[in-house]
């Protein structure tokens, strides 16, 4: 099988969990014999570079500059195809992970090559339909890509519910498959540092303010701890967090870390990983911590609540500062309990190794490439200069034998649908 992979993050070009996920997924497919060409922007470069990584994998790195990218970071597909006509290959499918490369996918796909879209999150849901014009434009771009994709890959049942609420007519195209991980060879080892760790973007919906408020309660109770924040936000929001904390040297801001090996080292040095998100489509940071075996305190928000459970983490309702404070106090006071939860979490992570998920992902590819296709036409134009995207979508769904069900959980004949993710292991 020959696949063109379009992504905004891959290997060293990472800004968040998406880069880790795509890198793991591409390597999994390579190990299973899928021939792939990856197209990814590259920060800091001035010249496009072909990176041949042996059999089954070539990477085209395009400078992230105005020569190749324009409004909203959208790729200039005609420029790219003029310089790299080999991208108009005989692909079995196009797998896209990023909105800014969508027009390249449409142009290459034409009417004959199926598109698989891996949705890292439903932006209108994640950002609560923020009215900012540029965000509204991005929401519209994502909804067009969803409308034009033959298969839509979602990461959790929670995202499946949101998807069906917004796109009930597209249920037959959607499948839920979780992200995977690679287990580090060395497990986390217990230490007495009482060091808490947060890894991720410093934005409101990630729950960092809740974490800082909860730690203020622990300080009043006389508990000892330090918190390392590994992540970055806007200058104004970081300033707000520093003011809010009022915890002196107990809280340390370290900025963004794009090297996954160094993130693993942060986890090895910490005693507890905290994931306090208000919303999560999946919870990749938590899965990385589980794979290492570090004890975790996490909210039950969205897909994160499907990933963690009381048998492998201390959990609390998202947004409940008092419940978070109680969970943190329990974690600090009961190191033996946390070690047990950490071991359980690592065991659960073994069920989500990329190698264990490979057959499910290959099934997604085969259904996209070789079963009855979905004919999609769209009258939704991409307005590169303005901010309004107008028009409608006219879809003709051709159901194959695998995707006939109409309900998220149950069809009239009692069969599960493609959006019914297997229960937690």
DRENTORDO-172760 format. One record per residue: residue in three letters; z, x, y of N, C-alpha, C, O in turn. Coordinates in steps of 0.2 Angstrom, whole numbers, plus 5000, padded with zeros to 4 digits. Last residue first. Layout:
// residues N
ALAZXYZXYZXYZXY
...
//
This chain:
// residues 425
UNK514349534991514549564984515349564984515549594979
UNK514049374998514349444999514549464992514749434988
UNK512549284992513249294994513549364994513249404991
UNK510949304999511449314994512149314996512249355001
UNK510349195012510549265009511049265004511449215003
UNK509149095013509849095010510049155008509849175002
UNK507949095018508449105023509149105020509549115023
UNK507149045008507049115009507649135014507749195015
UNK508148924999507648945003507649025004508149055003
UNK508548864982508648904988508048914992507548924990
UNK508148704976508048774976508248804983508248774988
UNK508248564976508848604975508748674974509248704973
UNK507248484981507248494973507748544971507848564965
UNK507348484994507448424991507548434983507848394980
UNK508248634997507648594998507848534994508348524990
UNK509548715006509348685001508748635002508648605007
UNK509648795018510048815012509748775006509848805000
UNK508748765027508948835027509348845021509248905018
UNK507348665021508048675024508248745023508048785019
UNK506148665015506148645022506848655025506848655031
UNK505148775004505748735006505748725013505548765017
UNK504148865001503948795001504548745004504448695007
UNK503849004997504148975003503948905005503548895009
UNK503149034986503849064987504149024992504749014992
UNK501848984986502248964981503048984982503448944980
UNK501448975004501348994997501848974992502348934994
UNK500748865016501348885012501148915006500748895002
UNK500148895031499848885024500448915019500548975019
UNK500148825046500548855041500248845034500148785033
UNK499448855061499348815055499648855050499548915048
UNK499948835078500048865072499848825066499948765066
UNK499848865094499548815090499548855083499148895082
UNK500948865108500748905102500448845097500748795096
UNK500648875126500948855120500648885114500248935114
UNK500948945143500548925137500948895131501548885132
UNK501549085152501449015151501049005145500749045141
UNK502749185158502249185152502149115151502649075149
UNK503049275173503049205169502549205164501949225165
UNK502949385180503549375176503549315172504049305168
UNK501449485182501949435184502549435179502549475175
UNK500849585175501049595182501549545184502049565187
UNK500549545162500849605163501149615170501549655171
UNK500749405153500649425160500949485161501549495162
UNK499949365138500449415141500249425148499749455149
UNK499749195134499549255137500049295139500649275141
UNK499749095120500249115125499949185128499949235124
UNK498949035111498749025118499249055123499149035129
UNK498649095095499149085100498749085107498349125108
UNK498649065077498249075084498749065089499249025089
UNK498749105061499149105067498649115073498349165073
UNK498949075045498449075050498749065056499049005057
UNK499749155032499849105038499349115043499349175046
UNK499149185016499349205022499449145027499249085025
UNK499649194999499249155004499549165011500149165012
UNK500049374996500049304995499649265000499449295005
UNK499949505001499549484995499649414993499249384989
UNK500749535012500049565011499649535006499049535007
UNK501949465012501549465018500849485016500349465019
UNK502349494999502249425001501849425007501449375008
UNK502549634999502049604995501849524997501349504996
UNK503549645009502949675010502349635006501849625008
UNK504649585002504449555008503749585010503249545012
UNK504649664991504449594990504249564996503749524996
UNK505149784997504549784994504249714993503649694993
UNK506449735000505949745005505249755003504849725006
UNK506949714987506949654991506449674997506049624999
UNK506949844982506449794979506449734983505949704983
UNK507849914990507149924991506749874988506149854990
UNK509149904990508849854994508049854993507749814995
UNK509650014984509749954981509449894984509349844981
UNK509250114993508950114986509050054983508650024979
UNK510050095004509350075004509050074997508650024996
UNK511650014999511250074999510450055000510250004997
UNK512449904997511949905002511649965004511349985009
UNK513349934988512849874986512349874991511849834990
UNK514150024994513650054989513149994987512650014984
UNK514949955002514349985005513850015000513250015001
UNK515949924994515549874995514849904998514349874997
UNK516650054993516350024987515849964989515349964986
UNK517050065006516550105004516150084997515550084996
UNK517949965006517349955011516850005008516249985008
UNK518950004998518549944996517949945000517449914998
UNK519350115005519050124999518650064997518150074994
UNK519850045017519350095017518950105011518350115011
UNK520949975011520349945014519749985014519249965013
UNK521750085008521550045002520950005005520349995001
UNK522050135020521650175016521350135010520850145008
UNK522750025026522150045028521750095024521050085023
UNK523950035018523449975017522749995020522249975017
UNK524450155022524250145015523750085014523250095011
UNK524750135036524150175034523950175027523350175025
UNK525250025045525150025038524650065036524050045034
UNK525250025059525950035056525850035048526350045045
UNK523950015063524350075065524950085061525150145059
UNK523649895058523249955056523650015057523750055053
UNK524549805065524549815058524249875055524449905051
UNK523949825078524649845076524749855069525149905066
UNK522749775076522749845078523549875076523649925073
UNK523049645074522649675069522749755070522849795065
UNK523649615086524049605080523649645074524049685071
UNK522549625095523149675096523549665089523849725087
UNK521749525090521549595090522149645090522149695086
UNK522449415094522349425087522149495086522349535081
UNK522449435108523049435104522949445097523349485094
UNK521049415110521349475112522049485108522249535106
UNK519749355103520449335103520849405104520949435099
UNK518449385102518649365108519349345109519649335114
UNK518249335085517949365091518249335097518249275098
UNK519649345075519149295078518949335084519249355088
UNK519749485064520049435069519549395072518949425072
UNK520149595050519749555054520149505059520649495057
UNK520249745042520649695045520249655050519849685054
UNK519249755027519349775034519949725036520049675033
UNK519049715014518849785016518949805023518749855025
UNK519549595012519649645006519449715008519649755005
UNK519049515023519749535022519949585017520449615017
UNK517449595027517849535024518649565024518749625024
UNK515849625035516549635033516949575030516749525031
UNK514649545035514749615032515449635030515549655025
UNK514849425041514649425034514649485031514749495024
UNK515349465053515749425049515549415042515949405037
UNK514149515058514749565057515249525052515449555048
UNK513349405061513249445055513749495053513849515048
UNK514649325071513949325068513849365062514249355057
UNK516149405071515649385075514949385071514749435069
UNK517449445068517049405063516449375066516149325064
UNK517949615072517849545073517449505068517049545064
UNK518849735063518249715066518349635067518649605064
UNK519449895059519649835062519049805065518749835070
UNK519350005045518949965050519449905052519649865048
UNK519450165038519750095039519450065045519350095050
UNK518050245031518550245037518750175037518450125037
UNK516950265022517650245020518150245025518750245023
UNK515650275025516050335025516750325022517050375019
UNK515250145024514950195019515350265019515350295014
UNK515950095034516050075027515850125023516150145018
UNK515250145045515950165044516150145037516550185034
UNK514050085044514050155043514750185042514950225038
UNK514449955045514149975039514150055038514350075033
UNK514749955059515249945054515049965047515449995043
UNK513549985065514150035065514650025060514950065057
UNK512849865061512649925058513249975059513350015054
UNK512849715062513449755063513349825059513749845055
UNK512049595065512149625059512849665059513349645056
UNK512049535077511649505072511749535065511549505060
UNK513549485085513249535082512749505077512849455074
UNK514649455099514049435095513749495092513749555094
UNK515849525102515849445103515249425099515249365097
UNK516549665093516049625096516149545097516449515093
UNK517449765090517749705093517249655096517349625100
UNK517749875079517149845081517349775083517349725079
UNK518550035076518649965079517949935081517549975085
UNK519150135064518550115068518650045070518850005066
UNK520450255063520250185062519650175067519650195072
UNK520550395064520950355059520750285058520850255052
UNK519250515066519650455068520050435062519950445057
UNK518450615061519050635064519550575066520150585067
UNK517450545055517850585051518450595054519050605051
UNK516850485067517150445062517650485057518150455056
UNK516250605072516750565076517150525071517750515072
UNK515350635062515950675063516450645067517050655066
UNK514450535064514850535057515450575058515950565056
UNK513950575076514350515076514750505069515350485069
UNK513350685072513850695076514350635076514950635077
UNK512250625064512750675061513350685065513950685062
UNK511550555074511950525069512450565065512950545063
UNK511450585091511450625084511850585079512450595080
UNK511750525103511150505099511050535092510650515088
UNK513050465111512950515106512350495102512450445098
UNK513650435128513150415122513050475118513050535120
UNK515350465132514650455134514250445127514550435122
UNK516750465131516350525129515650525130515250565129
UNK518350435137517550415138517150475136517250525140
UNK519850395131519350455132518650425132518450405127
UNK521450345133520750325132520350375135520450395140
UNK522650405136522650375129521850355128521750345122
UNK522850455148522450495143522450465136522150495132
UNK522850295155522950365156522550405151521950385149
UNK522650165155523050185149523050265150523250295145
UNK521950075162522550095165523050125160523650115159
UNK520749985160521150025155521850035157522350015154
UNK520149945171520449895167520949935162521449905161
UNK519550065176520050035180520449985176521049975176
UNK518650085166519150135167519750105171520350125170
UNK517849975167518249985161518850035162519350025160
UNK517249995179517649935178518149945172518749925172
UNK516550105177517050105182517550055181518150055181
UNK515650045168516050105165516650105170517250115168
UNK514949965176515349935171515849985168516449975166
UNK514350055185514850005188515249975182515849965183
UNK513550125177514050155180514550105183515150125182
UNK513250045161513050055168513650095171514250085169
UNK513750145146513550075150513350095157513250155158
UNK513850215130513750225137513550155140513250115136
UNK514950305118514450255120514350255128514750285131
UNK516350315111515750345111515250295112514950265108
UNK518050325115517450275116516850325116516750365121
UNK519550345107518850375109518350325110518150295105
UNK521150315110520550285109519950325112519950345117
UNK522750345102522250365107521650325105521550315100
UNK524450295101523750295099523350325104523650335110
UNK526050225097525650285099524950275097524850255091
UNK526950085104526550115098526150175101525950175107
UNK527650005113527850065111527550105106527750155103
UNK527249885117527649885111527849945109528249955105
UNK526349925127527049895129527449895123528149895124
UNK525349975119525750015123526349985125526850025125
UNK524849855114525149905110525549955113526049975111
UNK524349795126524949765123525249815118525849805117
UNK523349885128523849885133524449845130525049865132
UNK522549855118522849915118523449925123523949955122
UNK521949735122522449735116522849795116523449795114
UNK521249785133521749735134522249735128522849735129
UNK520249855126520749895130521349845132521849875133
UNK519649755118519949815115520449845120521049865118
UNK519049675128519549645123519949705120520649705120
UNK518149765133518649745137519249715133519849725134
UNK517249775122517649835124518249815128518749845128
UNK516349675117517149665116517549725118518149725116
UNK515049675118515249715113516049715112516349745108
UNK514749605130514749565123514949605117515049575112
UNK514749705140515249655139515349615133515849615130
UNK514449865134514249805138514749755136515149755131
UNK514250015130514749985134514449925138514349935143
UNK513650025113513550025120514149995123514549955120
UNK514650125101514150075103514050075111514350115115
UNK516150145094515550175094515050125096514950075092
UNK517850185095517350135096516650175097516650225101
UNK519350235086518650245088518250185089518250145085
UNK520950295087520550235086519850255089519850295094
UNK522150395080521550395084521050335082520850335077
UNK523150445072523250375076522650375081522750345087
UNK523250555065523150565072523250495076523350505082
UNK523350585051523950555055523850555062524350545066
UNK522050545040522450595044522950555048522850495049
UNK521150535025521650505029521950565034521950625032
UNK519350555025520050575023520550555028520450565034
UNK517850495020518350495025518950515022519150495017
UNK516850585008517150525010517650545016517850595017
UNK515250665007516050665007516350605011516050585016
UNK513950615007514250645001515050645001515350644996
UNK513650455014513850525014514150545008514450515004
UNK512550335008513250355008513250425009512950465005
UNK511450245019511450305014512250335014512450345019
UNK511050075020511450135022511350185017511050175011
UNK510149925027510449975022510850035025510850035031
UNK510249755032510049825033510449865028510849845025
UNK509749605022510249655027509949725027509549745024
UNK508649485025508749545021509149585025509049605030
UNK507949325026508549365027508649425022508749415016
UNK506349275032506749295026507349335029507249375034
UNK505149155037505749195038506149215032506149175027
UNK504149055036503949125037504549175037504449235036
UNK504748935035504348965029504149035030504049065025
UNK505148905048505648925043505348955037505549005034
UNK504548865059504348935057504748955051504749015049
UNK505048755064504448745061504148815058503648815055
UNK506248785071506248755064505648755061505548755054
UNK506748895080506048885078506048855071505848885066
UNK508048875084507548885089506848875087506448845090
UNK508748845073508848805078508348815084508148765087
UNK508348955065508148885063508248835069507848785070
UNK508949065072508249055071507948985070507548965073
UNK510249035070510049035076509249025076508948995080
UNK510249045055510448985059510148985066509948935068
UNK509949185054509549135051509649065054509149025056
UNK510949255060510349255064509849195061509449165065
UNK511849225049512049195056511349195060511249145064
UNK511349285039511249215039511449185046511149135048
UNK510349435045510949395043510849325042510449295046
UNK509149485049509649535046510249495043510649525040
UNK507449435046508049425050508649465046508549475040
UNK505749455048506349485044506949475049506949505054
UNK504349355046504949375051505549395047505849355043
UNK502649365043503349365040503849385046503649435049
UNK501649345053501549315046502249315043502349265039
UNK501849325070502049365064501949315058502149255058
UNK501749235081501149275079501249305072500749325069
UNK503049195085502549145083501949175080501549145076
UNK503649315088503849275082503349225080503249215074
UNK502949355099502849395093503049355087502749355082
UNK503349255108502649255106502549295099502149275095
UNK504749285109504549225106503749215104503649185099
UNK504649405115504849405108504649345105504449345099
UNK504149365128503749415123503949415116503549415112
UNK505149285132504549255131504049305126503749275122
UNK506149385134506249325129505549295127505449285121
UNK505549455144505649485137505749435132505549445126
UNK505549365154504949395152504949425145504549405141
UNK506949355156506549295154505949315151505649285146
UNK507149485161507449465154507049405151506949405146
UNK506549485173506349525168506549515161506249525156
UNK507349375179506649375178506349415173506049395168
UNK508949325173508549375176507849375175507649375169
UNK509649225166509049205170508749255174508249245177
UNK510049245149510149265156509549255160508949265158
UNK510249185136509749155141509849175148509749135153
UNK511249265130511449205133510949175138511149145143
UNK510849375123510949385131511049315134511049315140
UNK510649325110511149385112511349385119511849405121
UNK509749225112510349205110510849265112511449255115
UNK508649295117508849245121509549215119509949195123
UNK508449395106508649415113508949355117509449365121
UNK508949405091508649355095508849365102509449345103
UNK508849575084509249515087508749465091508249485093
UNK507849635077508549665077509049615080509649615078
UNK506749575066507049555072507749585072508149565069
UNK505249635061505949645059506349635066506249665071
UNK503749565057504149575062504949575060505149525058
UNK502249595050502949585048503349605054503249665057
UNK500549535050501149565054501749545051501949485050
UNK499049555041499649525043500149565046500149625046
UNK497449565047497949605045498649575046498749555052
UNK496449485053496449495046497049535043497149525037
UNK496149465066496249405062496349415055496449365051
UNK496949595073496449555074496549485070497149455071
UNK497849705072497849655067497249615067496949595062
UNK497549785084497349815078497349755072496849755068
UNK498049685094497449715094497149745087496649735086
UNK499449665090498949605090498249635090497749605086
UNK499949795091499949765084499449705084499049695080
UNK499849815104499549855100499449825093498949835090
UNK500749715109500049705110499649755106499049745104
UNK502049765104501749705101500949705103500549685098
UNK502849865109502249885105501849825102501349835098
UNK503949805114503449845119502849865115502349895119
UNK504649755104504249715108503749745112503149725113
UNK504749825088504949835095504449795099503849795097
UNK504449835075505149825076505249825083505849815085
UNK503149785063503349805070504149785071504349735068
UNK501949835052502749815052502949835059502949895061
UNK500549775046500849805051501549785052501649725052
UNK499649795030500049755035500249805040500249865040
UNK498649875025498849815021499249765025499249705025
UNK497349935036498049925034498149865029497849815030
UNK496250025039496249975034496949965031497149985026
UNK496450065056496350085049496350025045496349965048
UNK496450105070496150045068495950055060495350055059
UNK496950235072497450185071497150115069497450075066
UNK495850315075496050305067496650255066496750235061
UNK495750325088495450265085495550265077495450205074
UNK496650375100496750375093496450315089496750275086
UNK496050345112496250415110496350425103496250475100
UNK495850205111495350255114495450325111495050355109
UNK497150165108496650155103495950195105495650215101
UNK497850195120498050225114497450225109497350275105
UNK497150115129497150185130497350225124497050275122
UNK497449985124496750015124496750085125496250125123
UNK498849975125498549985119497850005119497550045114
UNK500050035133499350015135498950025129498650085127
UNK501649945129501149995128500449975130500249925130
UNK502849905141502349885136501749935135501549965140
UNK503849915150503749965145503249955140503249985134
UNK503649825160504149805155504149855149504349845143
UNK502049905163502549845165502949825159502749815153
UNK501750035152501650005159502249955160502849975158
UNK501250185144501650125144501650105151501650145156
UNK500450295144500350255138500750195139500750145135
UNK500550345157499950355154499850305148499350275147
UNK501950345160501450295163500750295160500350245161
UNK502850385145502650395152502150345154501850305150
UNK503350445132503550385135503450395143503950405147
UNK502050515122502550525128502650455131502250415132
UNK502050465105501750465111502250475117502750445117
UNK501950525089502350525095502050525101501650575103
UNK501550475074501250485080501750475086501950415087
UNK501850535058502150505064501750525070501650585071
UNK501550495040501350535047501650495052501750435052
UNK501850495023502150485030501850525035501950585035
UNK501350525011501550455012501850445019502050385021
UNK501750695009501450635007501750565009502350565009
UNK502250765025502150765018501850695016501550655020
UNK502350725039502950735035502850735028503250705024
UNK501550775053501450755046502050775042502250835041
UNK501450715068501950745064501850725057501950675055
UNK500550725083500550705076500950745072500950805072
UNK500950695099500950745094500950705087501250655086
UNK500450695117500550655110500550715104500150765105
UNK501350775129500750775125500850735119501350745115
UNK502550775135501950765139501350755136500850735138
UNK504250715131503650745130503050735135503150685138
UNK505350635135505250705137504650745135504550795138
UNK505350525122505650545128505550615129505650655125
UNK504050445113504450505113504750525120504250535125
UNK503650295104503650335110504150395109504650395105
UNK502850295088503450285091503450325098503150385098
UNK502150245073501950255080502550245084502850195084
UNK501850295057502350275062502150295069501950355070
UNK501050255042500950295049501450255054501450195055
UNK501350265025501550245031501350285037501350345036
UNK501350215008501050265013501050235020500850175022
UNK502550194997502250165002501950215007502350255010
UNK503450254987502750264987502250224992501650224991
UNK504750244989504450194984503750204984503450154982
UNK505050334999505250354992504950304987504950324981
UNK504550265009504150325007504350345000503950364996
UNK505450165010504750145008504450205006504050205001
UNK506550245015506650205008505950185006505750195000
UNK506050295027506250335022506250305015506050325010
UNK506050165034505450205033505550255027505050265023
UNK507450135034506950095031506350135029506050125024
UNK508050245041508250225034507750185031507550205025
UNK507350215054507350285050507450275043507150295039
UNK507850095057507150105056507050165052506550165047
UNK509250115059508950065054508250075052508050085046
UNK509250205069509550225063509250175057509150205052
UNK508650135079508350195077508650215070508250245066
UNK509550025081508850015078508550075076508250075071
UNK510750065086510750055079510050045077509850065071
UNK510150175100510650125097510550125089510250165086
UNK509150255103509550235109510150185106510550165110
UNK508250395098508650335096509050325102509250365106
UNK507250505091507150455097507550395096507350345093
UNK507350565079507750585085507750545091508150555096
UNK506950425070507250495069507650515076508150485077
UNK506450305082506350335075506650405075506450445080
UNK506050165092506550215090506450235083506350195078
UNK505050075093505250105099505750165098505950205102
UNK503750055081504450055083504550095089504250135091
UNK502650015069502750015076503450005078503749955077
UNK501750065055502450045057502450065065502350115067
UNK500550015044500650045051501350015053501449955054
UNK500350055027500750015032500750055038500850115038
UNK499650025011499650065018499850025023499649965024
UNK500050044994500050005000500050045006500450095007
//
